[in-house]
């Protein structure tokens, strides 16, 4: 037993070292700011006014903020403008984001959380030891000590680890009572339940399973004694919760009498409103404010270490086969009831913002897996004899992969995924929480970048980290920003806003999603360099049925309110406006761009389906074969520049394309159309492909456009050489434009130089 205790101490030291490394390297994250501000304000003033706005009980915040009382350079929160109206953002900015020593604040406040994480590890070791022996205790603690998710959140100022600690302690003590029938354990369970409730509102999920366990056993007690146990346990929990609010007693709107811990009820009401309104979230390329039932199963599969998942499958197999160490049914109830109910409730959550909401399951998961360490257990699979024995070497390899991954990942534990490119699957607290400002400072110094454009949902002030930045949306301090034509410079964009969460539009950073970053700091902050280049002088929007984007939206996203935006049917025409200026095509995602265009941005709908694509094109970049031309003059506002047949041979039933090229000389005031006829060997027309994909009201003198004519070769077409004719005519009188040739002849159609051979 002593060697396992020594191993436990060593594992806890490893956990402490990793947590401290993360605490030192991570800048203050999005949630940490409000947690610290509220905790510090509560300690300084004793006033609970910020709690309902924060939607969190005070205990965990106060514990984390307690070391800040030793800092003599923090402002009194009551002197901050916004205190009187309970402005959480103003107080957080004044206390946390403007503080000039962020690393000192972060380390001081994260130490209490790290202490809770170490205590959690000790409880997991003891509980697994009680159930399955000391080897199991060491295995459970090993899984915990090298889990990147627990290391990351176990060293940040949030309420997550607090509720995991007190919730785990509550059921650990309940398990000891059910095994030994000790009243003191149930009383202590009530205390730890109260601490959990005073740390996070979601701790209310602990009450139903704990109440059921109180009533179910131990059987040696009569049912009245069990009921009394439950009443005692929950009464103590209520007392602890009330004490966390300073034994507050006051009325609430809608309740005519004073209520104990009234602020807690206000927090609960605020949380319900929050759940009804939803919360921005991202999953597998989709954005939503009310989540998906698949969110947490996907998050669990993607972020739980692969070795842990494999060992979990072994543990489940052994339990089903009855090969694990036998423990009483009541112990299985304690170990499995709460996780089962918690998992079931997660399917109905409308707030999908992170794997951290699955942290309460992890201690139970580690302990459940630890049963495989029982000496009497042989780890084998014999299902259909398809899988070989899981040798001790394999088990050791799985276990050793955990510290190896943690070492390679350090100190960026928050960004752990089982698959590469984690930002394509999940963001927010799963990956990007504003923790990489120190890395951004170092990158800028190493690469000579004096200033960056910074895009993140965190209201942190990068300047206190030594980062000179211009803010981008969604920050209210944002400078002007053109999503489809970003200004030259260096951009630092968080993965969360990159995927459209918290941004004004899911495609605010579609341009950057389409381009490769220069660097990925901490796997979560993406660095891009936009080179100087000409601003677009025009835009063409595909509008076959409806515009891919309204013209005013195109102008706004290109940052040019007076930009020329032409609407065209991109199934029929391409436009090259007058001159050689650069322009942008905005097309439906399924539409192929004009030859020579380069992709600028690929936008998507909130459900992940393709929306539109933006392409950049200069007149001289049009990579289309030069048209064959014939010297003719038309009696109309267009000049014929030539044509190009896409195929020289065809079979009956096939469709060929003829592109005709035209230059606008003046804008007509009459409706017109362009013609294309396929003429057989006998001189009779066999196919017609008239049309005009660019309305004359979109023309300007000097514009060049191409018209696509589709000509279907008849099924009964005879073999031979077919000729093509083109031209133009007025629609209002169906009057063809006269065509004048160089030899002085006059006709009503232009012969195309290329011929089509039908085989």
BELWO-V357807 format. One record per pair of residues at least 12 apart in sequence whose ideal C-beta (glycine too) atoms are under 10 Angstrom apart, sorted by the first residue. I is the first residue (numbers start at 1). J is the second residue. Records with the same first field share a line. If there is no record, write none. Layout:
I: J  J
This chain:
1: 129  133  134  137
2: 134
3: 134  138
4: 125  129  133  134  135  136  137  138  139  141
5: 125  129  134  137  138
6: 138
7: 125  134  135  137  138  139  141  142
8: 121  122  124  125  126  129  134  137  138  140  141  142  145
9: 122  125  141
10: 138  141  145
11: 121  125  138  140  141  142  143  144  145  146  403
12: 117  118  119  121  122  125  141  144  145
13: 118  145
14: 121  141  142  145  146  151  403  406
15: 114  117  118  120  121  141  142  144  145  146  147  150  151  154  155  406
16: 114  115  117  118  121  145  154  155
17: 145  151  410
18: 114  117  145  146  147  148  150  151  152  154  155  403  406  407  409  410  411  413
19: 110  111  113  114  115  117  118  145  150  151  152  153  154  155  156  411  413
20: 107  110  111  114  155  411
21: 151  155  406  410  411  413
22: 110  114  148  151  152  153  154  155  156  409  410  411  412  413  414  435
23: 103  106  107  108  109  110  111  113  114  151  154  155  156  157  411
24: 103  106  107  110  155  411  438
25: 103  106  155  410  411  412  413  435  436  438  439  522
26: 103  106  110  152  155  156  411  412  413  414  433  434  435  436  437  438  439  522
27: 102  103  106  433  434  435  436  437  438  439  440  441  458  460  462  464  465  467  522
28: 96  97  99  102  103  105  106  109  110  156  157  433  434  435  437  458  460  464  465
29: 106  152  156  157  158  414  429  432  433  434  435  436  437  458  460
30: 428  429  432  433  434  435  456  457  458  459  460  494  496  502
31: 56  156  157  158  159  160  353  354  356  429  433  434  458
32: 64  92  96  105  106  109  110  113  156  157  158  433  434  435  458  460
33: 88  89  91  92  93  95  96  97  99  105  157  434  458  459  460
34: 50  53  54  55  56  61  88  89  91  92  95  96  157  459
35: 54  56  60  61  62  64  65  92  96  109  113  156  157  158  159
36: 61  64  65  68  92  95  96  99  105  106  108  109  110  157
37: 50  54  61  65  68  77  80  88  89  90  91  92  93  94  95  96  97
38: 50  51  53  54  56  58  61  62  64  65  77  88  91  92  95
39: 54  56  58  59  60  61  62  63  64  65  66  68  95  109  112  157
40: 61  62  64  65  66  67  68  69  71  74  75  76  77  91  92  95  96  105  109
41: 54  58  61  62  65  76  77  78  80  83  86  88  91  92  94  95
42: 54  58  59  61  62  65  77  245  246
43: 58  61  62  63  65  66  68  69  77
44: 65  68  69  74  75  76  77  78  95
45: 76  77  78  83
46: 246
47: 77  78  83  86
48: 86  245  246  248  261  262  263  264  266  267
49: 83  84  85  86  88  91  263
50: 77  83  86  87  88  91  92  263
51: 86  88  245  263  264  266  267  270
52: 86  88  262  263  264  265  266  267  268  269  270  271
53: 85  86  87  88  89  91  266  267  270
54: 86  88  91  92  159  267  270
55: 88  200  201  266  267  268  269  270  271  272  273  274
56: 158  159  162  199  200  201  202  267  270  271
57: 159  162  163  195  196  197  198  199  200  201  203  241  244  245  261  263  264  267  268
58: 159  198  199  244  245  246  263  264  267
59: 159  162  163  166  194  195  196  197  198  199  200  240  241  243  244  245
60: 112  113  116  157  158  159  160  161  162  163  165  166  195  196  198  199  200  244
61: 109  157  158  159  162  199
62: 112  198  199  244
63: 109  112  113  115  116  157  162  195  199
64: 108  109  110  111  112  113  116  156  157  158  159  162
65: 95  96  105  108  109  112  157
66: 108  109  111  112
67: 104  105  107  108  109  110  111  112
68: 95  96  99  104  105  108  109
69: 108
70: 108
71: 99  101  104  105  108  109
73: 99  100  101  104
74: 94  95  96  99  101  105
75: 91  94  95  98  99
76: 94  95
77: 90  91  92  94  95
78: 91
79: 94
80: 92  93  94  95  98
81: 93  94
82: 94
89: 459  476
92: 459  460
93: 459  460  461
96: 109  157  459  460  461  464
97: 458  459  460  461  462  464
98: 460  461  463  464
99: 461  464
100: 461  463  464
101: 464
102: 437  438  460  461  464  465
103: 438  464  465
105: 157  464
106: 155  156  157  435  438
107: 155
108: 157
109: 156  157
110: 154  155  156  157
111: 155  157
112: 157  161  162
113: 153  154  155  156  157  158  159  160  161  162  165
114: 151  154  155  156  161
115: 154  161  165
116: 154  161  162  164  165  166  199
117: 144  145  150  151  153  154  155  161  162  164  165
118: 145  154  165
119: 161  165  166  168  169
120: 141  144  150  154  161  162  164  165  166  167  168  169  359  362  363
121: 140  141  142  144  145  150  154  165  363  366
122: 137  141
123: 141  144  165  168  169  171  172  173  192  363  367
124: 137  140  141  143  144  145  168  172  362  363  364  365  366  367  370
125: 137  138  139  140  141  142  144  145  366  367  370
126: 140  141  172  176
127: 140  168  169  171  172  173  175  176  331  334  335  363  364  366  367  370
128: 140  141  143  144  335  363  366  367  368  369  370  371  373
129: 141  367  370
130: 172  175  176  179  327  331  367
131: 175  179  324  325  327  328  331  332  334  335  367  368  370  371  374
132: 324  325  327  331  367  368  369  370  371  372  373  374  375  377
133: 325  370  371  373  374  375  376
134: 373
135: 370  372  373  374  375
136: 324  325  366  367  369  370  371  372  373  374  375  377
137: 366  367  370  373
138: 370  373
139: 311  366  367  369  370  371  372  373  374  395  399
140: 363  364  365  366  367  368  369  370  371  373
141: 366  367  370
142: 366  370  373  399  402  403
143: 305  307  308  311  312  362  363  365  366  367  369  370  399  402
144: 308  362  363  365  366  367
145: 366  402  403  406
146: 305  307  308  399  400  401  402  403  404  405  406  407
147: 303  304  305  307  308  359  362  365  366  402  405  406  413  416
148: 303  304  305  402  405  406  409  410  412  413  414  415  416  417
149: 299  303  304  305  308  354  355  356  358  359  362  413  414  416  430
150: 164  356  359  362  363  366  413
151: 406  409  410  411  413  414  416
152: 355  356  409  411  412  413  414  415  416  429  430  433  435
153: 354  355  356  359  362  413  414  429  433
154: 359  413
155: 411  413  414
156: 356  413  414  429  433  435
158: 199  200  354  356  359  429  433
159: 196  198  199  200  201  202  203  356
160: 199  200  202  354  356  357  358  359  360  429
161: 199  200  356  359  360
162: 195  196  198  199  200  203
163: 195  196  197  198  199  200  201  202  203  205  206  359  360
164: 196  199  200  203  356  359  360  361  362  363
165: 192  195  196  199  360  363
166: 191  192  193  194  195  196  197  198  199  200  203  206  240
167: 192  193  195  196  197  199  200  202  203  205  206  210  338  342  359  360  363  364
168: 192  196  206  338  360  362  363  364  366  367
169: 188  189  191  192  193  195  196  363
170: 188  189  190  191  192  193  194  195  196  203  206  207  209  210  213  233  237  334  338
171: 189  192  193  206  209  210  213  333  334  335  337  338  339  363  364  367
172: 185  188  189  192  334  335  363  367
173: 185  186  187  188  189  190  191  192  193  233  334
174: 186  188  189  192  193  209  210  213  214  217  233  330  333  334  338
175: 189  213  327  328  330  331  332  333  334  335  367
176: 188  189  331  334
177: 189  213  214  217  218  229  233  330  334
178: 213  214  216  217  218  219  328  329  330  331  333  334
179: 217  218  327  328  330  331  334
180: 218
181: 217  218  219  220  221
182: 218
183: 221  225  228  229  232
185: 229  233
186: 210  213  214  226  228  229  230  232  233  236
187: 229  232  233  235  236
188: 233  236
189: 206  210  213  214  229  232  233  234  236  237
190: 210  214  229  230  231  232  233  234  235  236  237  238  239  240
191: 233  236  237  239  240
192: 206  233  236  237  240
193: 206  207  210  233  234  236  237  238  240  241
194: 233  234  235  236  237  238  239  240  241  242  243  244
195: 237  240  241  244
196: 237  240  241  360
197: 237  238  240  241  244  261  264
198: 237  240  241  242  243  244  245  261  264
199: 241  244
200: 360
201: 264  267  268  270  271  272
202: 271  342  345  349  357  360
203: 237  241  360
204: 268  271
205: 338  341  342  345  346  360
206: 237  338  341  342  360
207: 233  234  237
208: 337  338  341  345
209: 333  334  336  337  338  339  340  341  342
210: 230  233  234  237  334  337  338
211: 230  233  234
212: 230  333  337  338  341
213: 226  229  230  233  330  333  334  337  338
214: 226  227  228  229  230  231  232  233  234
215: 227  229  230
216: 329  330  333  334  337
217: 229  328  329  330  333  334
218: 328  330
219: 330
238: 260  261
239: 260
241: 260  261  264
242: 260  261  264
243: 261
244: 261  263  264
245: 260  261  262  263  264  267
246: 261  263
247: 260  261
248: 260  261  262  263  264
249: 261  262
250: 262  263
252: 265  266  269
253: 266  269
254: 269
271: 351
274: 350  351
275: 290  291  348  349  350  351
276: 290  350
277: 289  290  350  351
278: 290  291  350  351  352
279: 291  349  350  351  352  353  428  501  502
280: 351  352  353  427  428  457  474  496  500  501  502  503  506
281: 295  350  351  352  353  354  426  427  428  501  502
282: 295  352  353  423  424  425  426  427  428  430  431  495  496  498  499  500  501  502  506  606  608
283: 295  296  298  299  352  425  426  427  430  499  608
284: 298  302  424  425  426  608
285: 424  425  499  500  604  607  608  609
286: 499  500  506  604  605  606  607  608  609
287: 427  499  500  501  502  503  505  506  507  604  605  606  607  608
288: 350  352  501  606  607  608
289: 350  351  352  501  606
290: 349  350  351  352
291: 347  348  349  350  351  352  353
292: 347  349  350  352
293: 346  347  348  349  350  352
294: 347  352
295: 346  347  349  350  351  352  353  354  355  357  426
296: 342  343  345  346  347  349  352  354  355  357  358  361
297: 343  346  347  358
298: 352  355  425  426
299: 346  352  354  355  356  357  358  417  425  426  430
300: 343  346  355  358  361  365
301: 418  419  425
302: 355  416  417  418  419  422  425  426  430
303: 354  355  356  358  415  416  417  418  419  422  425  426  430  431
304: 355  358  361  362  365  416  418
305: 398  401  402  405  406  416  418
306: 398  401  402  405  418  419
307: 395  397  398  399  400  401  402  404  405  418
308: 362  365  366  369  398  399  401  402
309: 365  369  398  418
310: 369  390  394  395  398  401
311: 365  366  368  369  370  372  373  379  390  395  398  399  402
312: 365  366  368  369  372
313: 369  381
314: 369  371  372  377  379  380  381  390  394  395  398
315: 365  367  368  369  370  371  372  373  377  379
316: 368  369
317: 372  379  380  381  382  383  387  390
318: 369  371  372  374  377  378  379  380  381
319: 332  336  368  371  372
320: 383
321: 380  381  382  383
323: 371  372  374  376  377  378  379  380
324: 368  370  371  372  374  376  377
325: 370  371  372  373  374  375  376  377
326: 374  376
327: 371
332: 368
334: 364
335: 363  364  365  367  368  371
336: 364  368
337: 364
338: 360  361  364
339: 358  360  361  362  363  364  365  368
340: 361  364
342: 357  358  360  361  364
343: 358  361
346: 358  361
352: 426  428
353: 426  427  428  429  430  496  501
354: 414  426  427  428  429  430  431  433
355: 414  416  417  426  428  429  430  431
356: 414  428  429  430  433
357: 429
372: 390  395
373: 395
378: 390  392
379: 391  392  394  395
405: 418
409: 522  523
411: 435  438  439  522
412: 431  435  436  439  520  521  522  523  524
413: 435  522
414: 429  430  431  432  433  435  436  522  523  524
415: 430  431  432  433  435  436  495  520  522  523  524  525
416: 430  431  523
417: 430  431  523
420: 523
421: 520  523
422: 495  523  524
423: 494  495  496  498  499  513  520  523  524  526
424: 495  499  513
425: 499
426: 495  496  499
427: 457  494  495  496  497  498  499  500  501  502  524
428: 457  494  495  496  499  501  502
429: 496
430: 495  496  524
431: 494  495  496  499  522  523  524
432: 456  457  458  493  494  495  496  497  498  499  501  522  523  524  525  526
433: 456  457  458  494  495  496  524
434: 456  457  458  459  460  462  494  496  524  525
435: 458  460  494  521  522  524  525
436: 456  465  492  494  495  520  521  522  523  524  525  526
437: 454  456  458  460  461  462  463  464  465  466  467  469  492  521  522  525
438: 465  466  467  521  522
439: 465  492  519  520  521  522  524  525  527
440: 452  454  462  465  466  467  469  492  519  521  522  525  527
441: 462  465  466  467  468  521
442: 466  467  521
443: 467  490  492  518  519  521  525  527
444: 466  467  468  469  490  492  527
445: 466  467
446: 519
447: 490  518  519  527  529
448: 490
449: 467  468  489  490  492  518  527  529
450: 468  490
451: 467  468  469  470  489  490
452: 467  468  469  470  472  489  490  491  492  493  527  528  529
453: 469  470  471  472  478  479  481  486  487  489  490  491  492  493  528  530
454: 467  468  469  470  471  472  475  477  478  490  491  492  493  494  525
455: 469  470  471  472  473  474  475  478  481  491  492  493  494  496  497  498  503  508  509  512  525  526
456: 469  471  472  474  475  492  493  494  495  496  497  498  502  524  525
457: 473  474  475  494  496  497  501  502  503
458: 475  494  496  497  502
459: 471  474  475  476  477
460: 475
461: 477
462: 492
467: 492
469: 490  492
470: 487  489  491
472: 486  491  492  493  497  503  508  509
473: 497  502  503  504  505  508  509
474: 496  497  501  502  503  504  505  508
475: 497  502
478: 504
480: 559
481: 504  508  509  557  559
482: 511  535  536  555  556  557  558  559  560
483: 503  504  505  507  508  509  510  511  512  556  557  558  559  601  603  614
484: 507  510  511  536  539  549  553  554  556  557  558  559  584  586  600  601  603  614  616
485: 511  530  533  535  536  539  557  558  559  560  563  582  584  600  601  614  616
486: 509  511  512  515  528  530  559  600  601
487: 530  532  535  559
488: 529  530  531  532  533
489: 528  529  530  531  532
490: 518  527  528  529  530
491: 509  511  512  515  517  518  526  527  528  529  530
492: 517  519  521  525  526  527  528
493: 508  509  512  513  517  525  526  527  528
494: 509  521  524  525  526
495: 520  522  523  524  525  526
496: 524
497: 509  512  526
498: 510  512  513  517  524  525  526  528
499: 513  604
500: 513  603  604  606
505: 553  557  603  606
506: 603  604  605  606  607  608  611
507: 549  557  601  602  603  604  605  606  611  612  614
508: 557  603
509: 526  528  601
510: 557  600  601  602  603  604  611  612  613  614
511: 528  530  557  599  600  601  602  603  614
512: 526  528  530  601
513: 526  601  602  603  604
514: 599  600  601  602  603  613  614
515: 528  529  530  599  600  601
516: 528
517: 529
533: 582  616
534: 581  582  583  616  618
535: 558  559  560  563  581  582
536: 554  558  559  560  563  564  581  582  583  584  600  614  616  617  618
537: 560  563  564  577  578  579  580  581  582  583  584  618  619
538: 558  560  563  564  565  566  575  576  577  578  579  581  582  583  584  585  617  619  700  703
539: 551  554  555  557  558  560  563  564  565  566  567  575  577  583  584  585  586  614
540: 554  564  565  566  567  568  570  573  574  575  576  577  583  584  585  586  587  594  615  617  694  698  705
541: 553  554  565  566  567  568  570  584  585  586  587  612  614
542: 567  568  569  570  571  573  585  586  587  588  591  612  613  693
543: 566  567  568  569  570  586  588  693  695  698
544: 567  568  569  570  571  572  587  588  591  693
545: 569  571  588
546: 567  588
547: 565  567  586  612
548: 567  570  585  586  587  588  589  591  603  611  612  613  614
549: 565  586  587  603  611  612  614
550: 565  567
551: 563  564  565  566  567  586
552: 565
553: 565  586
554: 584  586  612  614
557: 584  586  601  603  614
558: 583  584  586  614
563: 583  584
564: 577  578  581  583  698  700
565: 583  584  586  698
566: 583  694  695  697  698  699  700  703  705
567: 694  695  697  698
568: 585  587  692  693  694  695  698  705
569: 691  692  693  694  695  707  708
570: 585  586  587  588  591  592  593  594  693  694  708
571: 588  591  691  693  708  710
572: 674  689  691  692  693  694  705  706  707  708  709  710
573: 594  659  662  674  691  692  693  694  695  698  705  706  707  708
574: 593  594  595  597  617  622  624  659  661  693  694  704  705  706  707  708
575: 594  617  664  693  694  698  699  700  703  704  705  706
576: 594  617  618  619  620  621  622  624  661  663  702  703  704  705  706
577: 619  664  698  699  700  702  703  704  705
578: 619  663  664  699  700  701  702  703  704
579: 618  619  702  703
580: 618  619  620  621
581: 618  619
582: 616  617  618  619  620  621
583: 597  615  616  617  618  619
584: 597  600  601  614  615  616  617
585: 597  600  612  613  614  615  616  617
586: 600  601  603  612  613  614  615
587: 612  613  614  615
588: 610  611  612  613
589: 602  603  604  605  609  610  611  612  613
590: 610  612  613
591: 612  613  615
592: 613
593: 613  614  615  616  617
594: 615  617  621  622  623  624  706
595: 617  621  622  623  624  625
596: 615  616  617  618  619  620  621  622  623  624
597: 613  614  615  616  617  618  621  622  623
598: 615  616  617  618  621
599: 613  614  615  616
600: 613  614  615  616  617
601: 613  614  615  616
602: 614
619: 704
622: 704  706
624: 644  659  661  706
625: 644  646  659
626: 641  642  644  661
627: 640  641  642  643  644  645  659  660  661  706  752  753  754
628: 642  643  644  645  661  752  753  754
629: 641  642  643  644  661  750  752  753
630: 642  643  739  741  742  750  751  752  753
631: 740  741  742  743
632: 727  739  740  741  742  745  747  749  750  751
633: 738  739  740  741  742
634: 662  665  727  728  736  737  738  739  740  750
635: 728  736  737  738  739  740  746  748
636: 662  665  666  668  670  672  727  728  729  730  736  737  738  739
637: 662  663  664  665  666  667  668  669  670  672  696  699  701  728  737
638: 660  662  663  664  665  666  668  672  674  696  699  703  705  728  737
639: 661  662  663  664  665  704
640: 660  661  662  663  674  726  727  728  737  739  750
641: 660  661  662  663  704  705  706
642: 659  660  661  662  750  752  753
643: 658  659  660  661  662  676  706  707  709  724  726  750  751  752  753  754
644: 657  658  659  660  661  706  752  753  754
645: 657  658  659  709  711  724  752  753  754  755  756
646: 658  659  708  710  754
647: 754  756  757
648: 754  755  756  757
649: 756  757  758  759
650: 678  711  712  713  717  722  756  757  758  759
651: 713  715  717  719  758  759
652: 712  713  714  715  716  717  718  719  758  759
653: 712  713  714  715  716  717
654: 711  712  713  715  717  758
655: 687  689  710  711  712  713
656: 678  687  689  709  710  711  712  713  722  724  756  758
657: 676  689  708  709  710  711
658: 676  677  678  689  707  708  709  710  711  724  725  726  752  754  756
659: 676  706  707  708  709
660: 674  675  676  689  705  706  707  708  709  724  726  727  728  750  752
661: 704  705  706  707
662: 674  692  694  699  703  704  705  706  707  726  728
663: 701  702  703  704  705
664: 694  696  698  699  700  701  702  703  704  705
665: 699  701  702  703
666: 696  699  700  701
667: 696  697  698  699  700  701  703
668: 696  697  699  728  730
669: 696  697
670: 696  730  731  732  733  735
671: 692  695  696  697  730  731  732  733
672: 692  695  696  728  729  730  731  732  735  737
673: 690  691  692  707  727  728  729  730  731  734
674: 689  690  691  692  693  694  705  707  709  726  727  728  729
675: 688  689  690  691  692  707  709  725  726  727  728  729  736  737  748  749  750
676: 688  689  690  691  707  708  709  710  711  724  725  726  727  749  750  752
677: 689  690  709  711  723  724  725  726  727  749  752
678: 709  711  712  713  714  717  722  723  724  725  752  756  758
679: 722  723  724  725  749  751  752  755  756
680: 713  714  717  718  720  721  722  723  758
681: 717  718  719  720  721  722  723  758
682: 718  720
683: 723
685: 725
686: 711  712  713  714  716  717  718  722  758
687: 709  710  711  712  713  714  717  722  724  756
688: 709  711  712
689: 707  708  709  710  711  712  724  726
690: 707  709  726  727  728  729  731
691: 707  708  709  710
692: 705  707  728  731
693: 705  706  707  708
694: 706  707
707: 726  728
709: 724  726
711: 724  756
713: 756  758
714: 758
717: 758  759
718: 758
719: 757  758  759
720: 755  756  757  758  759
721: 755  756  757  758
722: 755  756  757  758
723: 751  752  753  754  755  756
724: 749  750  751  752  753  754  755  756
725: 739  747  748  749  750  751  752
726: 739  749  750  751  752
727: 739  747  748  749  750  751
728: 748  749  750
729: 748  749
735: 748
736: 748  749
737: 749  750
739: 751
